[in-house]
Amino acid sequence: MKKLITAICGVMIFLIANSSGATPMPGYVGSKKCFNCHEQQFNDWQASGHPYKIRKMEKARYSKLPLPRGWRWEDISYVIGGVNKKARYIDKYGYIIITAKDGSEAKTQYNINDGSWSFYHKGEKHPYKCGPCHMTAYSKKGHEAGLPGMIGTWAEDGIGCEECHGPGARHVADNKVKMKVDSSAKGCGKCHHRSKIDGPPPARGGFIRHHEQYNELVTGVHKDLSCTECHDPHKRAILAKDNCASCHEDQGASFARNIHAKSGITCKDCHMPMASKSAIKTGKFRGDVRTHLFKINTNPKAKMFVAVKGKKDDKTNGFVTLDFACLSCHGSRDMKWAARMAKKIHQ
């Protein structure tokens, strides 16, 4: 009898959670259910970018985002992102907007950090096919909300709790049923990679492409670390622990005496420079996402990127070069100067 009651409760919870119009997925209850017992983790997650990888117009319209030329909120079905880096917009048919409302050429990707606009797949009819990394419990089958341009269906917009922890209906009905906890780097890597999951990260236009953190990690010197060594997965990435010296004690002690440290420069500023680009670049050697390669190659002739024959993307070597590590700040200097000065950083 107890098992029957538990099963009925699970079904009721599932039906209630999906009454908001989300595509029904067996066993998924929605992130709001987690708040009842996991308030702190829920609030941390809510303040991160994960919930907003895609959201309905009805929610996004209150975020004060500008719209591409000629478009009104009534013309929009979903917004992609719009919190940390950029926003893209989806029309009423499920296609990503790539022109002005009248069909003329227009920049339709809004870049949050500097308020600029960029072209996105100019000249293409671009369906929304960003699964499984922008939603929870993605399925390739069907069309979300019945929109022909939306490729696939899902249980919840954005990266919700159940995307990482698995369906929660049984746990909500009986908290003795444990949820999945995957703290491996590969657990994060299923979304934080763009090409072959264990291959070197691709690069384009002189920068590593965005969402390549897993590829960077396994290509670089810290391939044996998990993401949770530094990150709380519920919190924003910029709130990562500043714990380099816990493993690199000698380097931390010597760097503390350096003029850079006294000026407020930290380990990540040199070893994790903005060598990746998601939305914009802010300098010749400065994008808008920190790399996870860590090792600096101090040879002034070293090449960070290598062209791949027959491919439009380059591949990235497993190290950071001095142009990103040093010249992104010291723009008036050159690689020979950087190589000479780099030898003194940890002395």
Secondary structure as UniProt FT lines:
FT   HELIX           2..17
FT   TURN            18..20
FT   TURN            26..27
FT   HELIX           31..36
FT   HELIX           39..46
FT   HELIX           50..52
FT   STRAND          55..56
FT   HELIX           57..60
FT   HELIX           61..63
FT   TURN            69..70
FT   HELIX           73..75
FT   STRAND          76..81
FT   STRAND          86..91
FT   TURN            92..93
FT   STRAND          95..96
FT   TURN            101..102
FT   STRAND          109..111
FT   TURN            112..115
FT   STRAND          116..118
FT   TURN            122..123
FT   STRAND          126..128
FT   TURN            131..134
FT   STRAND          135..136
FT   HELIX           144..146
FT   TURN            148..149
FT   STRAND          152..153
FT   STRAND          156..157
FT   HELIX           161..165
FT   HELIX           169..173
FT   TURN            175..176
FT   HELIX           185..189
FT   TURN            190..191
FT   TURN            197..198
FT   STRAND          202..204
FT   TURN            205..206
FT   STRAND          207..209
FT   HELIX           213..219
FT   TURN            221..224
FT   HELIX           227..229
FT   TURN            233..234
FT   HELIX           237..239
FT   HELIX           244..246
FT   HELIX           249..255
FT   TURN            256..257
FT   HELIX           259..262
FT   TURN            263..264
FT   HELIX           267..271
FT   STRAND          276..277
FT   TURN            284..285
FT   STRAND          296..297
FT   TURN            300..301
FT   STRAND          305..306
FT   TURN            309..310
FT   STRAND          314..316
FT   STRAND          320..321
FT   HELIX           323..327
FT   TURN            328..329
FT   TURN            331..332
FT   HELIX           335..342
FT   TURN            343..346
//
